[in-house]
């Protein structure tokens, strides 16, 4: 019942929770997905509507929100990629916040760890609502303080216990309050997307609720079916963002405003001081509006590309205009956008290296979805990628140097750059970590383009090949251990490999190469190297003595760990106990090691075994090896917890 609990004070038949001195609201804050809110630093600067664009759409939605007599409680804003759904959601959130009507916001992103799933969706919204409605905040504070585990419960429980029940218990007299959920289709699991809609619909089954929801997404078939046929259908209003003359006018306005900013920017004062006015000409802007085909992302990408401070805007615009206009078809409505992506990628000095880095980053950004707890050091993602694809330090940054109009690259400050030379990870990761991701794709349409061979052609990124390459690199990093006097990045690469190799392995193409690598990899060693010194040699000796048969793999595993714990196991490639503990501590700081040790590794090994069973000729011996290791490690986890309880209540003396 109290596994992993700390600071519990028992008094008679009751207990008082101290929660490390934190209040319920503080616990909730630390559990929310902070980068998902409309005003988070991770998303800065966010895409939003120009003041002179999308005025009719925004006005219509704001009127719906403020209408106390509205018949619907949920507004589904849908449209294809690139039409500006996120910009509209951002603008709505800012306007509602200014009017005191924003209850909360959550912006999903498939390429942002923590924002690609729904596990903390309603906890994040509950925290924001608690700040907006003080009476609710008092209740939520008590609820979380009494049961801190509620932040790890299912989304359904979080919604019910942190939002619905507390609000229903209050007699609220508040302004019309809205919750904005953007990019629902970027939540990784289709079933999770539908489940979110089902949960929102359940709020309005029996009674009116003082909060309305605005949900934006692409009109994916499963989302459309849930909206039209599920219980949400009774309370939902549809708003489709379609191409109309207003859209072309808005894109024209966006181009003109953006080009004026470039023309008058101090960054271009030397290169643009003699530009012919008006710049660009009306005919050029009209041509760009035609190419945009109603996609605001096209306009935003062109402006970023032309406005790059390291180049002459006139030359960059000429590159765009001279790119042949593509023939649009029903099979590819993004033809001109694809041509723009290809033109920008062609400016790379090393196409192969750029695609390798882009593919590696894409797979790494989604790898945390396989873990219950995320572990992805934001600032070091590119540095870890260099280790995985065998690049020299700094090469990943160079590979993306010319495509900053497509991906945002965080430039590390002086402190974080100096940290790279430190021999050990920092004592407190929170003093080092940042909400700012190392790499952020400006729009999902670019990653869609890279992964679709029919659109990207020679710029196609084969994710299964990238996963294979990363898996083999992870095996090498874990097998070699941490070499003598490694740098901080070596620790992080080891931590990443340890936690994520199974994710990449399951997504690799089944081939002899991966099967041979799995056969050669020591599964137990990969697990052992993550274990810290919480267990003493005596505790391990007690567990080992209870095992049968004495020559089993589990027996040998515990014997090896016992020798590591007593520092009697020489390993020329392994780090000193002090250094390895520092590496573990770095992983443990974000909770990832707990996920790995407590059942996680066993579960991931079993998943790899199931993946191998899908091969045309399944390798029976290798599958048996994985399943055996999975079972043994599950038993280790169980017996370790048992030993902890026994040793703490009645320490056993053993000979050492």
C-alpha positions in Angstrom: 0.0 0.0 0.0 2.8 2.4 0.9 5.4 1.2 -1.7 7.6 4.2 -2.6 5.9 6.4 0.0 7.9 9.0 1.9 7.3 11.1 5.0 4.3 9.3 6.4 3.6 9.9 10.1 1.5 7.1 11.7 -0.8 8.1 14.6 -2.8 5.2 16.0 -5.0 3.9 13.3 -4.6 6.8 10.9 -1.8 8.5 9.1 -1.0 12.1 8.2 0.5 12.9 4.8 3.3 15.4 4.7 4.2 15.0 1.0 7.7 16.4 1.3 6.3 19.7 2.6 4.3 20.4 -0.6 0.7 21.4 -0.8 -1.8 19.6 -3.1 -1.6 22.4 -5.6 2.2 22.3 -5.6 2.1 18.5 -6.2 -0.4 19.1 -9.0 1.8 21.8 -10.6 4.8 19.4 -10.7 2.6 16.7 -12.3 1.1 18.8 -15.1 2.4 19.0 -18.6 3.7 22.6 -18.3 4.7 22.9 -22.0 1.2 22.3 -23.2 -0.4 25.5 -22.0 -1.0 28.4 -24.5 1.5 30.6 -22.6 4.2 28.0 -22.0 7.9 28.9 -22.7 8.2 25.6 -24.6 5.8 26.8 -27.3 7.2 30.4 -27.5 6.7 32.1 -29.8 3.4 30.4 -30.6 1.6 30.6 -33.9 -1.4 32.9 -33.7 -3.6 34.9 -36.0 -2.5 38.2 -37.4 -4.9 40.9 -36.0 -6.3 41.5 -39.5 -6.8 37.8 -40.4 -9.4 35.2 -39.4 -11.5 37.9 -37.9 -14.9 36.4 -39.0 -14.0 32.9 -37.6 -12.6 34.3 -34.3 -15.7 36.6 -33.9 -18.0 33.6 -34.5 -16.3 31.4 -31.9 -16.1 34.2 -29.3 -19.8 34.9 -29.7 -20.5 31.2 -29.1 -18.4 31.1 -26.0 -20.1 34.1 -24.5 -23.6 33.0 -25.4 -25.1 31.8 -22.1 -28.1 30.4 -24.0 -26.1 28.3 -26.4 -27.5 24.9 -27.2 -24.1 23.2 -27.5 -21.3 22.9 -25.0 -18.5 21.6 -27.2 -17.2 23.2 -30.4 -15.2 21.0 -32.8 -13.1 23.2 -35.1 -11.8 20.9 -37.8 -9.8 21.4 -41.0 -6.9 19.9 -43.0 -3.2 20.4 -42.2 -1.9 23.9 -42.5 -5.2 25.9 -42.4 -4.3 27.6 -39.1 -6.2 25.6 -36.5 -3.5 26.0 -33.9 -3.2 29.8 -34.6 -6.9 30.2 -34.1 -6.8 28.1 -30.9 -3.9 30.3 -29.6 -5.7 33.5 -30.5 -8.9 32.3 -28.7 -6.9 31.3 -25.6 -5.3 34.8 -25.4 -8.6 36.6 -26.0 -10.4 34.5 -23.4 -7.7 35.0 -20.9 -7.8 38.7 -21.4 -11.6 38.6 -20.8 -11.2 36.4 -17.7 -13.0 33.5 -19.5 -10.2 31.0 -20.1 -10.4 28.0 -17.8 -7.4 26.2 -19.3 -5.7 25.1 -22.5 -3.8 22.0 -23.7 -1.9 22.0 -27.1 -1.0 18.5 -28.2 2.1 17.9 -30.3 3.2 14.6 -31.8 6.8 15.6 -31.7 6.9 17.1 -28.2 7.5 14.6 -25.3 4.7 14.9 -22.7 2.4 16.6 -25.2 1.9 13.6 -27.3 -0.4 11.6 -24.9 -3.4 12.2 -22.7 -2.0 10.9 -19.3 -1.7 14.4 -17.8 -4.3 16.2 -19.9 -7.0 16.7 -17.3 -4.5 17.2 -14.4 -3.0 20.1 -16.5 -6.5 21.6 -17.1 -7.5 21.1 -13.4 -4.4 23.1 -12.3 -5.3 26.0 -14.6 -9.0 25.9 -13.6 -8.0 26.0 -9.9 -6.1 29.2 -10.5 -9.0 30.8 -12.3 -11.7 29.7 -9.8 -10.3 30.1 -6.3 -13.1 28.0 -4.6 -12.2 25.1 -6.9 -8.5 25.5 -6.1 -9.2 25.1 -2.4 -11.0 21.8 -3.0 -8.5 20.5 -5.5 -5.6 21.3 -3.1 -7.2 19.1 -0.4 -8.0 16.3 -2.8 -4.5 16.0 -4.2 -2.9 16.5 -0.7 -5.0 13.6 0.6 -4.3 11.3 -2.4 -1.2 12.5 -4.4 -1.4 9.3 -6.5 -4.5 10.8 -8.3 -2.2 12.6 -10.7 -1.1 9.2 -12.0 -4.6 7.8 -12.3 -6.4 7.3 -15.6 -7.7 10.4 -17.5 -11.2 9.4 -16.6 -10.5 9.5 -12.8 -8.5 12.8 -13.2 -11.4 14.4 -15.0 -14.0 13.2 -12.5 -12.1 13.8 -9.2 -10.2 16.9 -10.1 -12.8 18.8 -12.2 -16.3 17.4 -12.5 -17.1 16.4 -8.9 -15.4 19.5 -7.2 -17.2 21.9 -9.6 -20.6 20.2 -9.1 -20.2 20.5 -5.4 -19.8 24.3 -5.7 -22.5 26.9 -6.4 -20.4 28.8 -9.0 -21.4 32.2 -10.4 -18.6 32.7 -13.0 -18.3 34.2 -16.4 -18.7 31.7 -19.3 -15.5 29.7 -19.0 -13.9 27.8 -21.9 -11.2 25.0 -22.1 -9.3 25.0 -25.3 -7.8 21.6 -26.5 -5.8 22.0 -29.7 -4.4 19.3 -32.1 -6.4 16.3 -30.7 -5.2 14.3 -33.7 -1.6 14.7 -32.6 -2.3 12.6 -29.5 -0.4 9.4 -30.5 -3.1 6.8 -30.0 -6.3 6.9 -32.1 -8.2 5.2 -29.3 -6.9 7.8 -26.8 -8.2 10.5 -29.1 -11.7 9.0 -29.2 -11.5 8.3 -25.4 -10.9 12.0 -24.7 -14.0 13.0 -26.7 -16.0 10.3 -24.9 -14.9 11.7 -21.5 -15.7 15.3 -22.6 -19.2 14.1 -23.7 -19.8 12.3 -20.4 -19.5 15.6 -18.5 -22.8 16.8 -20.1 -24.8 13.6 -19.8 -27.0 14.5 -16.8 -26.8 18.2 -16.4 -25.4 21.4 -17.7 -21.8 22.2 -16.8 -20.5 25.7 -16.3 -17.6 25.1 -18.7 -17.5 24.7 -22.4 -14.8 23.1 -24.6 -13.3 24.1 -27.9 -11.5 21.2 -29.6 -9.5 21.5 -32.8 -8.2 18.6 -35.0 -7.9 17.4 -38.5 -11.1 15.7 -39.6 -9.8 12.2 -39.2 -12.4 9.5 -39.8 -12.3 8.0 -36.3 -12.6 11.5 -34.7 -15.5 12.4 -37.1 -17.3 9.1 -36.2 -16.9 9.8 -32.5 -18.2 13.3 -32.8 -21.1 12.3 -35.0 -22.1 9.0 -33.5 -20.9 9.0 -29.9 -22.5 10.6 -26.8 -20.7 13.9 -27.8 -23.1 14.2 -30.7 -25.8 15.6 -28.5 -23.8 18.6 -27.3 -21.3 19.4 -30.1 -21.3 22.1 -32.8 -19.2 21.7 -36.0 -17.0 24.4 -37.5 -15.1 23.4 -40.6 -12.3 25.6 -41.8 -12.7 25.5 -45.5 -11.0 27.5 -48.3 -13.1 30.6 -49.1 -12.3 34.0 -50.6 -11.8 35.2 -47.1 -9.0 32.8 -46.6 -7.1 34.0 -49.7 -7.5 37.6 -48.5 -6.2 36.7 -45.0 -3.2 35.0 -46.5 -2.6 38.0 -48.7 -2.7 40.2 -45.6 -0.3 37.8 -43.8 2.2 38.0 -46.6 2.1 41.8 -46.9 2.5 42.2 -43.1 5.3 39.7 -43.0 7.2 41.1 -45.9 6.9 44.6 -44.4 8.4 43.3 -41.1 11.3 41.9 -43.1 11.8 45.1 -45.1 11.9 47.3 -42.0 13.8 44.8 -39.7 17.1 46.1 -38.3 18.6 42.7 -39.1 18.2 43.4 -42.8 18.9 47.2 -42.8 22.0 46.8 -44.9 20.6 44.4 -47.5 17.1 45.9 -47.9 17.8 49.6 -47.7 17.8 49.9 -51.5 15.0 47.5 -52.3 12.6 48.6 -55.0 9.2 49.7 -53.5 6.8 48.1 -53.0 8.6 45.0 -52.1 7.7 42.5 -53.2 5.5 43.4 -56.2 1.7 42.8 -56.1 2.1 40.1 -58.8 4.6 38.2 -56.7 2.4 38.3 -53.6 -0.6 37.2 -55.7 1.4 34.3 -57.0 2.4 33.2 -53.5 -1.3 33.4 -52.4 -2.2 31.1 -55.3 0.6 28.7 -54.3 -0.6 28.7 -50.7 -3.9 27.1 -51.7 -5.5 28.2 -48.4 -2.7 26.8 -46.3 -1.4 29.4 -43.8 1.5 27.1 -43.0 2.8 27.8 -46.6 2.8 31.5 -45.9 4.4 31.1 -42.5 7.1 28.9 -43.9 7.9 31.3 -46.8 8.2 34.2 -44.4 10.5 32.3 -42.1 12.7 31.2 -45.1 12.9 34.7 -46.7 13.4 36.4 -43.3 16.4 34.3 -42.2 18.9 37.0 -40.9 21.8 35.1 -42.3 20.8 35.6 -45.9 19.6 38.4 -48.3 15.8 38.4 -48.3 15.7 39.3 -52.0 17.7 36.3 -52.9 15.7 34.0 -50.7 12.4 35.2 -52.2 13.8 34.7 -55.7 14.5 31.0 -54.8 10.8 30.6 -53.7 9.3 32.4 -56.7 11.5 30.5 -59.2 10.4 27.1 -57.9 8.0 25.7 -60.5 4.4 25.7 -59.6 3.3 22.1 -59.0 0.1 20.5 -60.3 -2.3 20.0 -57.5 -4.4 16.9 -57.4 -6.9 15.2 -55.1 -4.1 12.7 -54.1 -1.8 15.5 -53.1 -3.3 18.8 -52.2 0.0 19.9 -50.7 2.0 19.9 -54.0 3.2 23.5 -53.7 4.0 23.1 -50.0 6.0 20.0 -50.8 7.9 21.9 -53.5 8.7 24.6 -51.0 10.0 22.0 -48.5 12.1 20.4 -51.2 13.6 23.8 -52.2 14.5 24.6 -48.6 16.0 21.2 -48.0 18.1 21.5 -51.2 20.0 24.4 -49.6 21.6 21.9 -47.1 25.3 21.4 -47.7 25.1 17.7 -46.8 21.8 16.2 -47.7 22.5 12.7 -46.2 23.7 14.1 -42.9 20.7 16.5 -42.7 18.2 13.6 -43.4 20.0 11.4 -40.9 19.7 14.0 -38.1 16.1 14.8 -39.0 15.1 11.2 -39.0 16.9 10.5 -35.7 15.3 13.5 -34.0 11.9 12.5 -35.3 12.2 9.0 -33.7 13.7 10.3 -30.5 10.9 12.9 -30.0 8.3 10.1 -29.9 10.3 7.5 -28.0 9.1 8.5 -24.5 5.6 7.4 -25.5 6.7 3.9 -24.6 7.6 4.8 -21.1 5.1 5.6 -18.3 7.3 8.5 -17.3 9.1 10.7 -19.8 12.9 11.1 -19.9 14.2 13.2 -22.7 16.7 15.9 -21.7 15.5 18.8 -23.9 18.7 20.7 -24.3 20.8 17.7 -25.1 18.6 15.9 -27.7 20.9 16.9 -30.6 24.0 15.9 -28.7 22.6 12.5 -27.9 21.5 12.1 -31.5 25.2 12.7 -32.5 26.2 9.8 -30.3 23.5 7.6 -31.9 24.5 8.3 -35.5 28.2 8.6 -34.9 28.7 12.3 -35.6 31.3 14.6 -34.2 30.2 17.2 -31.6 28.4 20.0 -33.3 27.7 18.2 -36.6 24.0 17.9 -35.8 23.6 21.6 -35.4 25.5 22.2 -38.7 23.2 19.6 -40.5 20.2 21.7 -39.6 21.8 25.1 -40.1 20.1 26.0 -43.4 16.6 24.8 -42.5 15.7 26.9 -39.5 12.6 28.0 -41.4 11.3 24.4 -40.9 12.6 23.5 -37.5 13.3 25.6 -34.4 16.8 25.0 -33.0 17.4 26.0 -29.4 20.9 27.6 -29.1 22.3 26.6 -25.8 23.5 29.4 -23.5 27.0 29.7 -22.1 26.2 27.7 -19.0 24.7 24.7 -20.8 27.5 24.7 -23.3 30.1 24.6 -20.5 28.3 21.8 -18.9 29.1 19.5 -21.8 32.7 19.4 -20.7 31.9 18.4 -17.1 32.9 14.8 -16.2 29.6 14.2 -14.2 26.0 15.1 -14.6 24.7 18.0 -12.5 23.6 17.3 -8.9 20.2 18.8 -9.5 18.7 18.3 -13.0 16.1 21.0 -12.3 18.9 23.6 -12.1 20.0 22.6 -15.5 17.0 21.4 -17.5 14.9 23.7 -19.6 11.3 23.8 -20.9 12.8 24.8 -24.2 13.2 21.7 -26.5 16.4 21.4 -28.4 14.5 20.9 -31.7 10.9 21.7 -32.5 9.2 21.1 -35.8 7.2 24.2 -36.7 4.4 22.2 -38.2 3.4 18.5 -38.4 3.0 18.8 -42.2 6.8 18.8 -42.5 7.3 15.6 -40.6 4.4 14.1 -42.6 6.2 15.2 -45.8 9.5 13.5 -44.7 7.8 10.2 -43.9 5.8 10.0 -47.2 7.9 8.8 -50.1 5.3 9.8 -52.6 5.6 13.4 -51.5 9.3 13.8 -50.5 11.0 11.6 -53.1 14.7 11.7 -52.6 14.2 13.4 -49.2 12.2 10.5 -47.9 13.1 9.5 -44.3 12.7 5.7 -43.8 11.8 5.6 -40.1 12.2 1.8 -39.9 15.8 2.1 -41.1 16.4 4.9 -38.6 15.0 2.8 -35.8 17.3 -0.1 -36.8 20.4 2.1 -36.8 19.5 3.6 -33.4 18.8 0.1 -31.9 22.3 -1.1 -33.0 23.9 2.1 -31.6 22.1 1.5 -28.3 23.4 -2.0 -28.1 26.9 -0.7 -28.6 26.6 2.0 -26.0 25.2 -0.3 -23.4 27.7 -3.2 -24.1 30.7 -1.0 -24.0 29.5 0.7 -20.9 30.8 4.2 -20.1 34.4 4.6 -21.1 37.0 6.1 -18.7 36.5 9.8 -17.9 33.4 10.3 -20.1 31.8 13.6 -20.7 28.3 14.5 -19.5 26.8 13.6 -22.9 28.1 10.1 -22.6 26.0 9.6 -19.4 23.0 10.9 -21.2 23.5 8.7 -24.2 23.9 5.7 -22.0 20.7 6.6 -20.1 18.8 7.1 -23.4 20.1 3.8 -24.8 19.1 1.9 -21.7 15.6 3.3 -21.5 14.7 3.4 -25.2 16.4 0.6 -27.1 13.3 -1.6 -26.9 11.1 1.2 -28.4 13.4 1.5 -31.4 13.9 -2.3 -31.7 10.1 -2.9 -32.0 9.9 -0.4 -34.8 12.8 -1.6 -36.8 12.4 -3.8 -39.9 12.6 -7.4 -39.0 16.0 -8.5 -40.5 18.8 -10.9 -39.8 20.9 -8.0 -38.7 18.6 -7.1 -35.8 18.1 -10.8 -34.8 21.9 -11.4 -34.7 22.4 -8.2 -32.6 19.7 -9.3 -30.1 21.3 -12.8 -29.8 24.7 -11.2 -29.0 23.4 -8.6 -26.6 23.6 -9.4 -22.8 20.1 -8.6 -21.6 20.9 -9.0 -18.0 24.0 -6.8 -18.2 21.9 -4.0 -19.6 19.5 -4.2 -16.6 22.2 -4.6 -14.0 24.0 -1.5 -15.0 21.0 0.6 -14.1 20.6 -0.7 -10.6 21.8 1.6 -7.8 23.2 0.7 -4.4 20.0 0.8 -2.5 20.3 -2.9 -1.8 23.3 -3.9 0.4 25.3 -7.0 -0.2 23.6 -8.6 2.7 20.1 -8.0 1.3 21.1 -9.4 -2.1 22.7 -12.4 -0.4 19.4 -13.1 1.4 17.4 -12.9 -1.8 19.9 -15.1 -3.6 19.7 -17.7 -0.9 16.0 -18.0 -1.3 16.3 -18.8 -5.1 16.0 -22.2 -6.7 17.6 -23.7 -8.6 21.0 -22.2 -7.5 22.4 -22.2 -11.0 19.5 -20.4 -12.6 19.9 -17.2 -14.7 18.2 -15.3 -11.9 20.7 -16.7 -9.4 23.6 -15.6 -11.5 22.1 -12.2 -12.0 21.7 -11.6 -8.3 25.3 -12.8 -7.7 26.7 -10.3 -10.2 24.6 -7.5 -8.7 25.9 -8.5 -5.2 29.5 -8.2 -6.4 28.8 -4.8 -8.0 27.2 -3.6 -4.7 30.3 -4.6 -2.8 32.6 -3.1 -5.4 34.3 -6.4 -6.1 33.5 -6.8 -9.7 36.2 -5.4 -11.9 35.1 -4.1 -15.3 37.6 -2.1 -17.3 34.9 -0.5 -19.5 32.6 0.4 -16.6 32.6 3.7 -14.7 33.7 4.0 -11.1 30.9 3.4 -8.6 30.8 7.2 -7.9 30.4 8.0 -11.6 27.8 5.3 -12.3 25.7 6.4 -9.4 25.8 9.9 -10.7 24.6 8.7 -14.1 21.8 6.7 -12.4 20.9 9.8 -10.3 20.5 11.8 -13.5 18.0 9.3 -14.8 16.3 9.0 -11.5 15.8 12.8 -11.3 13.0 12.6 -13.8 11.5 9.3 -12.6 12.6 7.3 -15.6 14.7 4.8 -13.7 11.7 3.9 -11.5 9.8 3.1 -14.7 12.7 1.0 -15.9 13.5 -1.0 -12.8 10.0 -1.5 -11.4 8.5 -3.9 -14.1 9.4 -1.7 -17.0 12.4 -3.6 -18.4 10.6 -6.9 -18.0 7.5 -5.5 -19.8 9.6 -4.1 -22.7 11.5 -7.3 -23.2 8.2 -9.2 -23.5 7.0 -6.7 -26.0 10.1 -7.3 -28.1 9.5 -11.0 -27.9 5.9 -10.5 -29.2 7.3 -8.3 -32.0 9.7 -11.1 -33.1 6.8 -13.6 -33.3 5.4 -11.5 -36.2 8.4 -12.5 -38.4 7.8 -14.9 -41.3 10.2 -17.4 -39.7 10.2 -16.5 -35.9 13.5 -17.1 -34.2 12.2 -19.5 -31.5 15.4 -19.7 -29.4 15.8 -15.9 -29.3 12.1 -15.5 -28.3 12.5 -18.0 -25.5 15.6 -16.1 -24.3 13.7 -12.8 -24.2 10.7 -14.3 -22.4 12.9 -16.1 -19.9 14.8 -12.9 -19.2 11.5 -11.0 -18.8 10.2 -13.5 -16.3 13.4 -13.6 -14.3 13.6 -9.8 -14.1 9.9 -9.7 -13.0 10.8 -12.1 -10.2 13.8 -10.0 -9.3 11.5 -6.9 -8.9 9.1 -8.9 -6.8 11.7 -10.4 -4.5 13.6 -7.2 -4.2 10.5 -5.5 -2.8 9.9 -8.4 -0.5 13.5 -8.3 0.7 13.2 -4.6 1.4 10.2 -5.1 3.6 11.8 -8.0 5.5 15.2 -6.4 5.9 13.7 -3.2 7.3 11.5 -4.9 9.8 14.0 -7.7 10.9 17.5 -7.3 9.5 19.2 -10.6 8.8 22.8 -11.2 9.5 24.8 -13.0 6.8 28.4 -13.9 6.3 30.1 -11.7 3.7 
